[in-house]
Every structure is written in C-alpha cells, then in structure tokens.
C-alpha cells in the first residue's frame, strides 16, 4: 500500500548527487562523449545532446532540461531517418527508452549538462510506418503491425487494442507514488514511459520518498493497469479517486 503524505521540494544537493540508471558500458560511452562536448552517434541513440533549463526549483529545472534534450534528440533523429516532425513532448517522451547523463551541473534553480538519449527502435519504426531495420509499408493502417488484433484472447481475457507509440493520450489519471530512493523513482518513471499504453508522465510534486504526477494513457486505465503489471508496475485505485502507483513488490 502506498502512503499518502504532504509533499515537499527535494533539496537541490540531493538531486545533484543522484545518478540516473544506466549500465557501466553506457556510462563509459557517455564519458567519452562528454570529454569532447561534441554530438556523436546517430539513429536511435543520440549522444552529446544539450540539456539546459531554469525553473523555480532544481527538480523542475531537471525535468524541463530532459524534456528539451529529448526534443532536440528527436529532431536530429527525425532528420536522419525521415520521420515526422512536430511531435508533442508527450509523444516524444513515449519513444524514449532511457536518458544517460554525460555531464551535468545543478543549481538551486537550474540544470545544465549533456545527455545521451536512447530511443526505442520498435516504437520509432512504428511511428514511421516500418519495422526496425525494414522498409516503409510493412505496418498495417493505424501503425499496428500485421498479425496483432484487439478483443479477447483464446482464454477469454480482455486484451487492450494496439496503440501507436506516437499516439497522444486519450485519458488521464492523477497518481501518487512512494519509493525508497530517487533511483527507484527514476526506474518507475522509465518503466511507465517504456510502456506503449503510457503517453506522458507530468510531474506535479516530488520529495525524497513520494511523488505526485498526472499520467497520460493511450488506453483506458482498466486495460493499461494489467499491461503495466507485467513490467513490474503496480496500480491500485485510492479512495480519493486518484491512483497509487509503484514498483511491484517495492523493487
């Protein structure tokens, strides 16, 4: 059961010291990029992307900086791969699989750094009407791959209809999460955004162990919840009409 409590702004020093999840190999690649400060890589991994923003506090500045970096990275990738331009921040967010910090500097009201933005090849390919490594025209209308259908499975279980990775949210829920560390919050956020049912995660307030946010969904919540449970994200309705969301088993 997730706990309800008042929220306070996370101290800037705590945020500055908190690392983003990422493997050692990716961290070494990021360090090599940071040493030159020049954008490298291409395609589904865009390196050396500037991430800069100022806001009323360090938490918001970091969020805005990452959103800006993702927008820049998508623009580069779209130019390289001939993808649609003009996607919303939520649509781009849904295509990102991870953001790896190369270098950063945080202040009380600002964030400045460079990051590597990794996109999900399958979702990007669906957005462009092709399969990863394939040609356009291999997807059926609506961006869904052939052979995928909605309705009920052979066992009678209701399955969500296929959704395009670039589709906007069709419903929104107010949610709260509790966690043991900032790393767990970042892991939860990554799992949410890696799921095709989730279009956006709009942070409202955050503290050292709790966060409030608005979740944009591409499917109704009763269909999205079981899908999220399969990737280790637990959802349960709260008495006040919001949803409590967290890593399954407190992982």
N, C-alpha and C positions, 0 to 999 in steps of 0.2 A: 504494500500500500504506500502510495506516495504521500508525503507530508505536505500540508498547506501551511504557509507562514508568510510573514511580511518579507518583502524583498528590499535589498539594499544594493547600492552600486559596488561592484567589485573593485577593490583597490588597484590602482594602476600598476604598482610594483608586482602584485601577484600575477597580473596578466602578462607583464613583460617577461616574467620568468617562465611562463607556461609554454611548453613546446606543443606543436601540432603533431598528431600521429603520423608516422611515416617510417618506412624501413630504412636500415642503415645504408643500403646501396643508393636509395633515392637521396638520402641526406648528403652522401658523398658527391653525387652528381650536382646537387644544388650548390654545394660549397664551391665546386669548380666554376660554376656559372657566376656565383657571387664575386669571385676573385677578379673577374673581368668586367662585370657590370653590364655586359652586352647580352641582348636577347639571343638565345640559341635554341636548337631543337625546332620542331615544327609538327604539323599534323595534329595528332591527338594530344601531344604533350608540348605545351608552350612554356619555355624557360625564360628567365630574366624579365618577367613581366612587372612593371612598376605597380606598387600598391601604396597609395597615399590618400590620406583623408584627415580632416579635423572635425570634431563634434563636441558636444557638451561634456563627454567623458571618454576615457580610454576604451571602454567596451564598445561604445557606439562607433568610435573612430576606427577600430579594428574591423568591425562588421562592414562599414562603408568602404574601407580600403580593399577588403577582399572582394566585395561586390564590384568595385571599379576594376580591379585586376582581372576578374572573370570576364567582364565586358570587353576589356582590351584583348584578352587572350582569345575570346571567341571571335572578335573581329579579325584577328590575324589568321585564325584557322579557317574562318569562312572565306576569306580572300584566297587562301591556298587551295581549299577544296571545292570552291564554288558553291558554298552553302548560302541559305537565305540570310539577309542582313535585317537589322531592325527588330530582333527578338527582345522581349521584355526581360528584366532582371530575373524574374521567377523562372522563365523558360530556360535561360542560360544556366541558372543555378541547378536546374534539373538535369543538365547534361554533364555537370562536373562530378567526377568521381573522387577527386582529392585536390587539396591545395597544400603544397610543401613550401615552407618558408626557407628562402635562401639567405636573406639578411633582413634585419628589422631593427627599428628604433621606436620606442613608445614614450610618449609624454602623458601628462595628465589629460590633455585634450587632443592628442594627435597620434598618428601612426604613419611611419614612413619605412618602406622596405622594397624588396623584390621577392617574387614568389615564382614557383613552377605550378602551372595549372594543368592538371591531367583530366582529360575528357573521357567519357565512356564511349568507346568506339561503336558499340551496338546502337546506343541511343542517337549518336550523331549520324550514323548511317541511316537510321530510320527517318531522321529529320530530313535528310537529303534524298530519300526515296531509293536507297540502295542498301545492300548488305555490306558488312565490313570487308573491305578488300575487293568488293564486287562492283558491278555497274548499275547505273540507274535502271529502274524498271523491274527490279527483282522483288519489289514490295507491292502489295495489292493496295487498292484505294484506301485512304484513311491512314496510311503509314504503317499498317499492320502487316506482318509477314504472312505469306500464304501458309495455310495449314493451321492457323490459330483461329479459334472460334470462341464465342461467348455463350453463356447459358449455363447448363448444368453438365457436370462430368458424368461418366458412366455410373459412378456410385451415387449420383443424385445430389452431389454437393454443388451449391451455387458458386460459380466462378466469375470474377469480375471481367467485364468486356475489355478487349485490348485497348490500350491508350497509346497515343503518340508521345514520345519523350518531349516534344516541343509544344504540346497542347497546354493551354492555360488551365488554371484551376477552375473547377465547376462548383466547388463547395469549400467552405472554410470552417474551422473549429478553433475555439480558444483552448489552449492546453497549458499544462504546468508539468515540469519535470524536476525530480530531485536526483542528486548524484553525489559521489564521494570526492570527486576532483574535477578540475577543469578538463582534464584529458577524457574523462568519461562523458562530459557534456559534448565535447567535440566528436567523440566516437558516436554518440547518439545522433547528433546532427548529421554526421556523414552517412549513417545508415538510413536516416529518413530521406535525405536528398538523393541517395543512390537507388531508391525505390521508385519505379515508374508511376506509382499512384500519387506520389508527392510532387507538387509543382513548386512549392515555396515554403520556407520557414522564416517568418518575420518575428524577430526578437523584440519583446516588449520590455522585459526587465530581467536582470541576472544578478546573482550573488555567488558566494563561494560554494553553495550547495544546492541552489534552486534557480530555475529559470521559468519565465512566463513567455509564451510566444503564440503566434497565430499560424496555424497550419493550413496551407492551401492544398486541396486534394483534387485529383482528376477523376476520382470515383467516389461514390457515397461512402461515408465513414464505416458503415457496417460491412462493406466489401473490402475497404482498404485495411481495416484492422487485422483480419486473418492473414492477409498478404504480408503485412509488416511483422506479424508474429513469427513468420517463417524465417525472417532475417534477424531475429533476436530483439525486436522492439515490442514491448507490451503496452497495450492501450486499454484503459477502462474508464467508463463514464463516472464523473463526480456528481454529488448531489446538487451542486450549484449550476449544472448544465454544461460545465467545461469537461475536458478530458485530461486524465492523468497518464502521462507517457514516460516510459523509462526503459532501460536495458533489462531484458528478461533475466530474472534471477539476480539482478543487481550487478551483472558482469561489467 
